[in-house]
Amino acid sequence: MYQLRYEELHPEFGASVRGIDLGKPLAPDLIREIDAAIDRYSFVCFPDQSIG
């Protein structure tokens, strides 16, 4: 089970999201939570993810 943590990057928009491994399949409820974060913050970034 993932526990997403959000760190606002700016008072009006943007957040850093931690507590997720994007290299693994995402459950539908987790995808909905990420979609809600995008709606709230306008954009999100996922630092420290492996892209290889």
N, C-alpha and C positions, 0 to 999 in steps of 0.2 A: 504494500500500500504506500502510495506516495503522499508526502506532506509538503505541498507547495508553499514556498515562502516568497513574498513579494517585497522588493525594495524599490520605492519610488525613486526615479531618476531626476524628476523635475516636479515642481508643485502642480503643474497643469497636465502633464502627459508623460508617458514612458515608465516602464518598470523592468527591473531585472528579476527573473524567475529562477529560483533554485529549488532543489529537492526533487528533480526529475532526471531520468536518463532517456534522452530522445533516441538512443540507439536500440531501445526495446519497444515492443508493440504497446500502443496506448489504448487503455480501456475507454469506452464511449463516455463515461462520466468524467474522466480526466480531460478528454478533448473538449467537452462542454465547459469545464472549468477554465481551460486555456482560452476558449472563445470568449467567455465572460470577462476574462482579464484583458483581452484585446479590446473589447467594447469599453471597458472602464478606463484603461490607460492609453488607448489609441495604438500603441505598439508595445511589444515586449521583447526582451532579449533573453537568451538562455546561455549564460557564460559557462565556461569550463566543460563544454560538450566535445566529445571526440567526433571528428568528421571523417575519420578514415576507416 
